Amino acid sequence: MVPICLSLAPILRCETLTRLESGIILLPPALEIIFCLGLLWAKRGSNRKHTFLAAEGFSVRLELQWTLSGPLISSLGAASSIPIFLYTFFLFLFTNSELIPTLPQRLQKFAKYILLLFIPLIVASNELGSLFSISYRTLVGVGKSSTLVVGFTNELAMIFCIAFFRLYRALSHQRNIEEAPRSEVEAYLFRGLGWIVVGMKLGAIETVVGFAQGGFTVALIRRILRLLGRGCLIIGILKGVDTVEGFQITFRHVGGQNFDTESAFADREATYEKRDSGISLSPRRIAGSPNTFHSRFQFAEAPTLHLRRP
């Protein structure tokens, strides 16, 4: 029998597991390392906020390996706050840059400061609970971990609500695009937002499950939920958030007469917009070549574009 301390995000609680059970417990974190390596490889050279999520996966794996190879000591309880800090700090950076800008203007600063305040409270409560309530007994009272329940679980729930609001806005905008006039051509590209929402939800569920008493079964369920949650979150980050791409062309009608491209291109104004997380590009005039394109259309009819060789 190997004493192992299951000291991931919610609490520091020790169980007695067999060697086979200990080996099975290590499988989900090992698979999570593969996702983390893929994230680092795919995002190399870009912004660095994703490195906190990858570092959190590595730190959890090392901490769990430590519990299998050494006795339970107070420094292990202190080290349990490192994955929590890395994960919560990543969530803050990602939410602040990708999700909070979609909230109403009056709520953006409030959400930002609340999420920022959660980070030291969560880390401090976990640190105090790990150092003062650590015990070599099999059962450790969960009453001293109630502060962490309020902090960590509520932060994950708040971030999930913000991400779900972003997804709701995306679905509503897609419906508006479908009902828009034909002169406006837009496409809403759903990329990784759904994956991100599911990943955050699974992370919140994994945290709540951690407070249940169930020994090996609960520990394995937690790690499977964690693997699925981090996997969905990493896939969503790699795919990117939702984007809106639009192309709009306005023609000036000339008395119902037929006319060709040489006069049409002089009066045509084209605007191409690509919005990613609320960022839009300035309108540009797109020049045409009369030798390449030739178009003839009549009043009240959709333009027909013909390609001719010079």
N, C-alpha and C positions, 0 to 999 in steps of 0.2 A: 504494500500500500504506500502510495506517495502522497504526502500532504501538499496540496496545491492551493494557492490563494487566487481566487477569481477576482482580480482587482481591476477590472475595466471601469468604464465611466461611472456607473451609479454608486457602488459601494465597495468596501474592502471586506470580503467575506471568504473564509477558507473552508474548503471541503476536502475530504479524503477520497482520492480516486485511485483506481488500479493503474498499472502501467499501460494496459491496453486503452483504458478510458483517457489517460493523459495523452497518448498518441493520437487518438481520434480528435481530442480537443484542439490539437495543433494543426489539423488539416485545414479548417476554414481560414485561419490567419495566414497559412502558407499560400493558399490560393489568392488571398487578398494582396499579397506581395506582388503577384503577377500583374494584377490590375494597376498597382502603384508604379511598377516599372514601365508598363505601357503608357501610363499618364505622363511620366517624366520624359519618355522618349518622344511621344507625340507632341508635347508642349515645349520641347527644348527650344531655347532662343526667344520664347515669348515672355509674357509677364510671369512673375514668380509666385503669385498667390497660390497656385496649385501645388507648389512644393510643400506647403504646410499640410495639405491633405495626404500627400504621399509619405511625408515624414511621420505623420500620425500612424499610418499603417505599419511602418517599420518599427516604431517605438512600441506598439502593442505587441508585435511579434517577439521582440527582444524581451519585453517584460514578462510575457507568458513563458518564454524559454527559461528565464531566470527563476521563475517560481518552481519549475520542474527540476532544476539542478542545484538549488540552494535552500537553506532554511528561511523561514519567515522572519524578516527583520524590519525594523522601523524604516530603514531607507527605502524598502520596497513600497511601503505605504506612501512615502514622499514622492517616489518616482511615478506613482499612479496618476499624479496630476499632470504629468507631461503630455500624455495623449489627449487629455481633456482640453488643455490649453491650446494645443495645435489644432484640434478639430474645431473648437469654438472660435478661435481666431480666423481660421479659414472661412467658416460660415459667415463671420462678420464681414470680411473683405469681399467675399463673393456677393453677399446680399446687398452690401452698400453700393457696389458697382453695377450689378445687373438687375436687382429686383426692386430696391427702394425707389429708384427714379420713376417707376411706374405708379407709385402711390400718389394720392393727391398732395399738392404742394404743402399744405398745412400739416400733414402727417409725416413728411419725410424726415425732418430733423428729430421729431419725437421718437420715431422708430430707430433711427441711427443711434441716438444717445442711450436708449434703453438697451439695445443689443450690446453696445460697448460697455455699459455698466454691468451687464450679466457676466462678462468674462472674469473680472477679478473676484466677484462674489462666488462664482462657481468653483474657481480654482482654490480660493481660500477655504471654502466650506469643505471641499474634498480633502484638502491638506490637513485641516484640523481634525476631521473625522478619522482620517487614516492614522494620524499620530497618536491621538488620545484614546481612540476606541479599539486600537489593534489588540488582538489577544491570540494566544495559542490554543484557545478552546475552539471546538468545532463550530459552535454557535456564537455569533456575535449579535448583540441587540441592534436592531435597525432603527431604533428611536433616535439615535444621534446622527443618523444620515438624513433626517427629514428636511434639513435645510437644503441639501443638494437636490432632493426631489423637487422642491419648489423652483430652484434656480435652473438646473440643467434641463429638466423636462419642459418647463415653461418656455425656455429659450428655443428649444427645438420646435415646440408647438407654434410659437410666434413666427419663426422663420418659415415653417410649413404654410401657415396662413398667408404670409406675404407671397410665397411662391405660387400658392393656389390662386391668389388674387391676380397675379400676372397671367396665369393660365386662363382664367376666366376672361380677362381683358383680351387675350389673344383670340379666344373663340368668338367673342362678341365682335371683334374687328373683322374676323373672317366672314361673319354673317353680313356685316355692313359692306364688305367688298363685293359679295355676291349680289347685293341689292343695288350697287352703285350703277350709274349710267355707263353705257358701253364706251363712251368717249374716254373714260378713265380705266386704264388697264392696270390692275394691281394683283399681286400674288402674295399671300401670307405663307411664309415658309416655316412650318413647325419642325424644329430641329431637335434639340435635346431638352426642352423645357419639361415635357412630360416625364422623362427619365429622372430629371432633377427632383420634381415633386414627389415621385414614388420613392426615390432614394431617401429624401428627408423624412417621409412618413415612416418608412421602415426603420430608420434610425431612432425616431421617437418611440416606436413600438418596442424596439430592442432595449431601450433604456428602461421602460416600464416593466418589461419582463424580468429585468435584472433584480427586481425587488422581491420576486417570488422565491419561495423556498422549495427546492426540488432537486438539489444535488446535481448529478451528472446530466440528467435530462434537460433541466432548465439551462445549464451552462452550454450544452450543445445547441439548443434552440437559439439562445442568444447569439452565439457565434455564427450560426447559419443566417439569422436575420441581419447581423452586422455585415456579413459577406455580401448578401443580396443588396442591402442598402448602400454600401460603399461602391459596389459594382455598378448599380444604377446611377449613382451620383457621378462616378467617373465617366461613364458612357455619355451622360448628359453634358458634362463639361467638354468632352472631346467633340461632341456634335455641335455645341454652341447653343446659345439661346435663340429664340424665335426672331425672325427678321421679316421686314416688309419690303418688297421690291415693286416699284410702280413705273409705268411708262405712259405718258400722256401726250397726245398730239392734237393741236388745234389748227384747223384750216379756216381761212377766210374765203367765203363764197363770193364769186364774181358773177352776179346777175344771172345765175342759172345757166351760164354758158359752159361748154366744154373747154378745158384748157389743159396744157401739158405741164410737165414737171419744171420746165425752165421758169415759169411764172409762179408755180406752186411752192417751189423750194424757197423762193425769195420771201414769201409771206407766211411760211410755216414756222411755228415756234414749237420746239420739242423740249420736254422736260423729263429727265430721268431721275428718279429718287430711289435711294436705298437707305432704309432706316434700320439700324441695328441698336436696340436698347435705347430708343429715343433720339438717336443721332441721325441727322439728315444731311444730304449733300445739297449744295446750292444748285439752282437750275442752270442748265447749260444749253446753248444753241448748238444743234447738231447740223453740221454742214453736209450737203449732198452733192453728188457729182452728176450733172445732167447727162454726161456721156455713159454713165453706168445704169442709172435708174430712169425709168420713164413711166409716168402714171397718167391715166385719163379717167375721170369720173364725172358724174353728173350731179346736179343739185339734189339734196335730200337722199343721196345714195352713199353707201359706204365706199371709201376709196379702194381701188384695186391697184396693187403694186406689181409691175411687170419688170422682169430682169432682161435686159437686152445687152448684147455684146457691142462694143464700140466699133 
